Amino acid sequence: LSPDAPKPRFFVMGQLHSRELTTGEIAWRWIDHLVGSTDPRVSALLDTTEFWVVPVANPDGVENVQRGGDSPIPHRKNGNDTDHQGTTCGTVSHTHHGVDLNRNTGSGWGLQNASERQCDQTYRGTAPESEPETRALEALWRSLYRDRRGADPAQPAPADTTGLVLSLHSYGDYVLFPWSGGSPDRRAGNDAALRDLAQGMAELAGPGWRYGQSGQVLYSASGTTDDWVYDDLGVASFVWEVGPPPEQTCGGFFPAHSCQDGFFWPKALPMLLHAARHTAAPYAPAPEPPTACARADDTDVPVVTRTPPVTVATTVAGCEGNARSASRVEVRFKNMTASLVTLDLIAPDGTAYRLRHQFQSTLPDPGGSFTVDLSRETRDGTWQLRVHNVIWVGTGDLDRWSLTL
């Protein structure tokens, strides 16, 4: 229990939400695989990496679920049944007692999708870290990982930061990473590396899996454990939402146990091994391409207000490898009147990079030249520029735009 241990640490946690049964099952199977496998790749990982697994992070909540026997009680929160100001919660899933342990950390506590009503499923608790489970997990993480976060929340953790924390949830088939709370436009300092790792895990899981910040692909939520790990320590932090919705085979919180062998574990194991292999250097930069790759689009496109954002595209082909960390985007307008313009670059995989947020100008060309770290993005593919002119009297044209990757 020292953050100065010689090996990088990979931490996996299941059943923070007690009714999400598959997450605990995956964690237990991960333990069995690590201690029982004869695969030399696993032996190599054990030689170089330290593994920590908390299969059940919410034991009192799990006990509540188990009281239903073969008809599990869909209890999400912990077992805190303290009666606050005479409040009595019900017995159905959305009116249970307890505190949502994934809304109880001090990282943005109480800001988004974190209820102040005691019986709600997302009840945040009476204060940040009010729950013993939250305090115990945070104390454990602080004893396992060095604090590499800068004073400025937007500052990235150093590239040589080691370690990775994974919290298993269900359902939805997502790989998520910070920030979970705040605006979806708010990017973590290590966003590119986190996004790249998430993409790799989602692709290993198979068709239908998506990746991104929670607010981009699911919903924003504050006080989460994944945000706290990155916010407090700078450690790479991920959430998996495992499994399809209830109406699909092996979906929901209570899939048939037969789904574990044939459906969940074959997806989870390659993802776990991929994460483990990146635990030593999750933020290591991708190699820079030896030569730049440039593309330009001179097609004039009207940018008119009171319409959805205008999106233009250009296809890059024959440029192998990833883009540069100092890629350039040039944008030029003409005939612009008073404007309030937001610009986004959208990579071939759908990742959006904010270039300019509501730039106000009465000039004919409110464009510019922008440097963007695209080192985690493959160069080949279709790139898009999204232009939103929000001033109701604003008119004009996108004259040209170019990429140097």
C-alpha positions in Angstrom: 0.0 0.0 0.0 2.6 2.5 -1.2 2.3 4.7 -4.3 6.0 4.2 -4.9 5.7 0.5 -5.8 8.0 -0.6 -8.6 5.3 -2.0 -10.9 2.5 0.0 -12.6 -0.9 -0.9 -11.2 -4.1 -2.0 -13.0 -7.2 -1.7 -10.8 -10.5 -3.3 -11.7 -13.7 -2.7 -9.8 -17.2 -4.3 -10.1 -20.6 -3.8 -8.7 -20.3 -0.2 -7.5 -24.0 -0.3 -8.5 -25.1 -3.4 -6.8 -27.8 -4.6 -9.3 -25.3 -4.7 -12.2 -24.5 -8.4 -11.7 -22.4 -8.9 -14.8 -19.8 -6.5 -13.6 -19.1 -8.5 -10.5 -19.0 -11.7 -12.5 -16.4 -10.2 -14.9 -14.2 -9.1 -12.0 -14.3 -12.6 -10.4 -13.5 -14.2 -13.7 -10.6 -11.8 -14.2 -9.1 -12.9 -10.9 -9.5 -16.6 -11.9 -7.9 -15.9 -15.3 -4.9 -14.1 -13.7 -4.2 -16.8 -11.2 -5.1 -19.9 -13.3 -4.1 -19.1 -16.9 -1.2 -20.9 -18.5 -1.0 -18.3 -21.2 2.6 -17.0 -21.4 1.2 -13.5 -22.2 -0.5 -13.5 -18.8 2.7 -14.6 -17.1 4.5 -11.7 -18.8 1.9 -9.3 -17.6 2.2 -10.5 -14.0 5.9 -10.1 -14.2 5.6 -6.4 -15.2 2.2 -5.2 -13.7 0.6 -5.3 -10.3 -3.1 -6.2 -10.4 -5.8 -5.0 -8.0 -9.4 -6.2 -8.1 -12.4 -5.2 -6.0 -15.2 -7.5 -7.3 -17.8 -6.1 -5.1 -17.4 -2.4 -4.3 -20.9 -2.1 -2.7 -21.4 -5.1 -0.4 -24.4 -3.8 1.5 -26.2 -3.0 -1.7 -25.4 -6.4 -3.1 -26.8 -8.0 0.0 -30.1 -6.1 -0.7 -30.1 -7.4 -4.3 -29.5 -11.0 -3.1 -32.5 -10.9 -0.8 -34.6 -11.5 -3.8 -33.1 -14.9 -4.5 -34.0 -16.0 -8.0 -35.8 -12.7 -8.5 -33.0 -10.2 -7.6 -34.1 -6.9 -6.1 -33.0 -4.1 -8.5 -31.2 -2.1 -5.8 -28.6 0.3 -7.3 -27.3 2.3 -4.3 -25.6 1.4 -1.1 -27.3 0.1 2.0 -27.6 3.5 3.8 -31.1 3.5 5.2 -30.7 6.5 7.5 -34.0 8.3 7.7 -33.4 11.9 6.7 -36.1 14.3 7.9 -38.8 11.7 8.0 -38.3 10.5 4.5 -39.4 6.9 3.9 -38.4 5.4 0.6 -40.4 2.8 -1.3 -39.6 -0.7 -2.5 -39.4 -0.3 -6.3 -36.2 0.3 -8.1 -36.5 4.1 -8.5 -37.5 4.7 -4.8 -35.0 2.7 -2.9 -33.1 4.0 0.1 -29.3 4.4 -0.1 -26.8 6.7 -1.7 -25.5 6.4 -5.3 -21.8 5.7 -4.8 -21.2 6.9 -8.3 -22.4 10.4 -7.4 -20.8 10.7 -4.0 -17.2 11.7 -4.7 -15.9 15.2 -4.4 -15.2 15.6 -8.1 -18.0 18.1 -9.2 -20.3 16.7 -6.5 -23.9 17.6 -6.9 -23.7 19.4 -10.2 -25.2 17.2 -12.9 -27.6 14.2 -12.8 -27.0 13.9 -9.1 -30.2 14.2 -7.1 -30.7 15.8 -3.7 -33.8 13.6 -3.1 -33.0 10.7 -0.8 -35.1 8.1 -2.6 -33.9 8.8 -6.2 -31.6 6.4 -7.9 -29.0 9.1 -8.4 -29.1 10.4 -4.8 -25.7 12.1 -4.2 -25.7 11.9 -0.4 -25.6 14.6 2.2 -22.1 15.7 1.3 -19.1 14.8 -0.8 -17.5 11.5 0.4 -20.4 11.1 2.9 -20.4 7.3 2.5 -17.8 4.8 4.0 -17.5 3.0 0.7 -16.5 6.2 -1.1 -14.0 7.1 1.5 -12.5 3.6 1.6 -12.1 3.5 -2.2 -10.5 7.0 -2.3 -8.1 6.1 0.5 -7.1 2.9 -1.3 -6.5 4.7 -4.6 -4.3 7.3 -2.9 -2.3 4.5 -1.3 -1.8 2.8 -4.7 -1.1 5.8 -7.1 1.1 8.8 -7.0 -0.6 12.2 -7.4 0.4 13.4 -10.8 -2.3 16.0 -11.4 -1.3 19.6 -12.0 -2.8 22.6 -10.2 -4.7 23.6 -13.2 -7.6 21.2 -14.0 -7.0 21.6 -17.7 -3.3 20.7 -17.4 -2.5 17.1 -18.5 -0.9 14.6 -16.2 2.7 14.0 -17.3 3.2 11.6 -20.2 5.2 9.2 -17.9 2.2 8.8 -15.5 1.6 5.1 -14.9 -1.5 3.1 -13.8 -5.0 2.6 -15.0 -8.3 2.3 -13.1 -11.4 0.6 -14.6 -14.9 0.7 -13.1 -17.3 -1.9 -14.5 -21.0 -0.9 -15.0 -24.0 -2.0 -17.0 -25.5 -1.6 -19.4 -25.3 0.1 -22.8 -22.0 -1.1 -24.5 -19.9 2.0 -23.9 -16.3 2.8 -23.0 -16.3 6.1 -21.2 -13.5 8.3 -19.8 -13.3 11.7 -18.0 -14.9 14.0 -17.9 -18.2 12.5 -17.0 -19.4 15.8 -15.4 -19.5 19.2 -16.9 -20.1 20.2 -20.5 -19.4 17.6 -23.1 -17.1 20.3 -24.7 -14.8 20.2 -21.7 -11.8 18.0 -22.5 -9.4 16.4 -20.1 -5.8 17.4 -20.4 -5.0 13.8 -21.5 -8.0 13.5 -23.7 -6.2 12.3 -26.8 -4.6 9.4 -25.0 -7.7 8.5 -23.1 -9.7 8.6 -26.3 -7.2 6.4 -28.1 -7.3 3.7 -25.4 -11.1 3.8 -25.3 -11.3 3.4 -29.0 -9.0 0.3 -28.8 -11.1 -1.3 -26.1 -14.4 -0.6 -27.9 -13.1 -2.1 -31.1 -12.1 -5.2 -29.3 -15.6 -5.6 -27.8 -17.1 -5.7 -31.2 -19.9 -4.1 -33.2 -22.3 -1.8 -31.4 -19.8 -0.5 -28.8 -19.3 3.2 -28.6 -16.6 5.3 -26.8 -16.3 8.9 -25.6 -16.9 11.2 -22.7 -20.1 10.3 -20.9 -21.8 13.6 -21.9 -20.9 12.9 -25.6 -22.4 9.5 -25.9 -24.6 8.9 -22.9 -25.3 11.6 -20.3 -23.3 13.9 -18.0 -23.0 12.9 -14.4 -21.0 14.5 -11.5 -19.4 13.0 -8.4 -18.3 9.9 -10.3 -15.4 7.6 -9.4 -13.8 7.8 -12.8 -13.7 11.6 -12.7 -12.3 11.5 -9.1 -9.4 9.2 -10.0 -8.3 11.4 -12.9 -9.2 14.7 -11.1 -7.4 13.9 -7.9 -4.5 11.7 -9.1 -4.1 12.2 -12.8 -4.4 8.4 -13.3 -6.0 7.1 -16.5 -9.6 6.2 -15.6 -12.3 4.4 -17.6 -15.9 3.1 -17.2 -17.3 0.2 -19.2 -21.1 0.0 -19.6 -21.3 -3.7 -20.3 -24.1 -5.3 -22.2 -27.1 -4.4 -24.3 -30.5 -3.1 -23.1 -33.0 -5.5 -21.5 -35.1 -6.1 -24.6 -32.1 -7.7 -26.3 -30.5 -11.1 -25.7 -28.2 -11.1 -22.6 -29.3 -7.5 -21.9 -30.2 -5.5 -18.8 -29.1 -5.9 -15.2 -30.1 -9.5 -14.8 -29.1 -11.5 -17.9 -29.2 -15.3 -17.8 -26.0 -16.7 -16.2 -25.4 -18.7 -19.4 -24.6 -15.4 -21.0 -21.4 -15.0 -19.0 -19.5 -17.8 -20.7 -20.6 -17.3 -24.3 -21.4 -13.6 -24.5 -19.8 -11.4 -21.9 -16.4 -13.0 -21.1 -15.3 -13.4 -24.7 -15.7 -9.6 -25.1 -14.3 -8.6 -21.7 -11.1 -10.6 -21.7 -9.5 -9.0 -24.8 -10.5 -5.6 -23.5 -8.9 -6.3 -20.0 -5.7 -7.6 -21.6 -5.5 -4.5 -23.8 -5.9 -2.2 -20.8 -3.4 -4.2 -18.8 -0.8 -3.9 -21.6 -1.2 -0.1 -21.6 -1.0 0.3 -17.8 2.7 1.1 -17.8 2.3 4.1 -20.1 -1.3 5.0 -20.9 -0.4 8.6 -21.9 2.7 7.8 -24.0 2.5 9.9 -27.2 1.9 8.2 -30.5 4.9 8.4 -32.9 4.9 11.4 -35.2 4.7 10.8 -39.0 7.9 11.6 -40.8 6.2 13.8 -43.4 3.1 16.1 -43.3 -0.1 15.3 -45.2 -2.1 18.3 -46.5 -5.6 18.7 -47.9 -7.6 21.8 -48.9 -11.2 22.4 -49.9 -11.9 25.6 -51.8 -15.6 25.0 -52.3 -17.7 28.1 -51.2 -20.5 27.1 -48.8 -23.1 29.5 -47.4 -23.1 29.9 -43.6 -26.6 31.1 -42.8 -28.1 31.5 -39.4 -31.2 29.9 -37.9 -30.3 26.6 -39.5 -28.4 23.6 -38.2 -24.6 23.9 -38.2 -23.1 23.7 -41.7 -20.8 20.7 -42.1 -18.3 20.3 -45.0 -16.1 17.3 -45.5 -12.8 16.3 -47.2 -11.3 12.8 -47.6 -7.7 12.1 -46.9 -6.2 9.0 -48.6 -2.7 7.6 -49.0 -1.5 9.1 -45.7 -0.6 6.2 -43.4 -0.2 6.5 -39.7 -1.6 9.0 -37.2 -1.7 12.7 -37.5 0.8 15.1 -35.9 0.5 16.5 -32.4 0.7 20.0 -33.9 -1.7 19.5 -36.8 -3.0 22.7 -38.4 -6.5 23.7 -39.5 -6.9 26.8 -41.6 -10.4 28.3 -42.0 -11.3 31.3 -44.2 -14.7 33.1 -44.6 -15.9 35.9 -46.9 -18.8 38.3 -47.0 -19.5 37.7 -43.3 -21.8 40.2 -41.5 -22.0 40.4 -37.6 -21.3 36.8 -36.5 -21.0 34.5 -33.6 -19.2 31.5 -34.9 -18.4 28.1 -33.4 -16.0 25.9 -35.2 -15.4 22.1 -34.7 -13.1 19.7 -36.5 -14.6 16.1 -36.6 -12.1 13.3 -37.1 -12.9 10.2 -39.2 -13.9 8.2 -36.1 -16.4 10.9 -35.0 -14.3 12.6 -32.3 -15.0 16.4 -32.3 -12.2 18.9 -31.6 -13.4 22.4 -30.6 -11.4 25.0 -32.6 -13.3 28.1 -31.6 -16.2 28.7 -29.3 -18.7 31.5 -30.3 -16.1 33.9 -31.8 -17.8 37.3 -32.2 -16.7 39.4 -35.1 -17.9 42.1 -37.5 -15.0 41.4 -39.8 -15.5 39.7 -43.1 -13.3 36.8 -42.1 -13.7 35.5 -38.5 -11.7 32.3 -39.3 -8.1 31.7 -38.5 -5.3 29.2 -38.1 -5.6 26.6 -35.3 -3.1 24.1 -33.9 -4.7 20.8 -32.7 -3.2 17.7 -31.1 -4.5 15.0 -33.5 -1.8 12.4 -32.7 -4.3 9.8 -31.6 -6.3 10.1 -34.9 -5.6 8.1 -38.1 -4.9 10.4 -40.9 -6.8 8.5 -43.7 -10.5 9.0 -43.7 -13.2 11.6 -44.0 -12.6 14.8 -42.0 -15.4 17.3 -41.4 -15.5 21.0 -40.4 -18.6 22.0 -38.6 -19.6 25.7 -38.6 -22.3 27.2 -36.5 -23.2 30.8 -37.0 -25.6 31.7 -34.2 -26.3 35.4 -34.7 -29.8 35.7 -36.2 -28.8 38.4 -38.6 -25.5 36.8 -39.6 -24.8 35.7 -43.1 -21.7 34.9 -45.2 -19.8 32.1 -46.8 -17.1 29.6 -45.9 -14.5 30.4 -48.5 -11.9 27.6 -48.0 -10.5 25.3 -45.3 -7.4 23.1 -45.1 -5.8 20.4 -43.0 -2.1 19.7 -42.4 -1.9 16.4 -40.6 
